[in-house]
């Protein structure tokens, strides 16, 4: 499956990395690198991740990473996984 990151995800991850970098640029870089590795593993087994709790659509799933939730959508027809965003706890709308 193809993995695509939405514009929203790119904006949100940049904000998170900038915030972490204010305290420690090295920690921000390590966080980003580890997160990208986890995201790149999603296409290998997308169905092992939990179904988003507020949805009954089994194509809408979540990766949990260091307290952050990364929702993604499995588009069966296009054989694509779309990373929708990233948020901490219940802050995403």
Phi, psi and omega in degrees: 000148177278142179248125181234134176259128181289160176301322180300316178301314182300319179293313183294319181292324177298318178297318180294315180296318178299320180295313179296322182295336177299328178271315184203105178302323180294319179293323178297316179295318179297317178301311181299312181300315180295320179296315181297322176300314180297317180297319181293344177277344183305313182298340180294322180208071185295339184274357177280345181276151186290149174290139181302130188298333181266012184225150173260001180277114183289351177277348180259111187231174184223137169257131176255128182217113176048046178085357179255146177252131179241097179285144177216157182242131177264110179267100185297318185295319181269358184051054185223145172246127182249120176280116189275325183178191176209136179210161178256122180061234185251039187265358187263139178229000000 
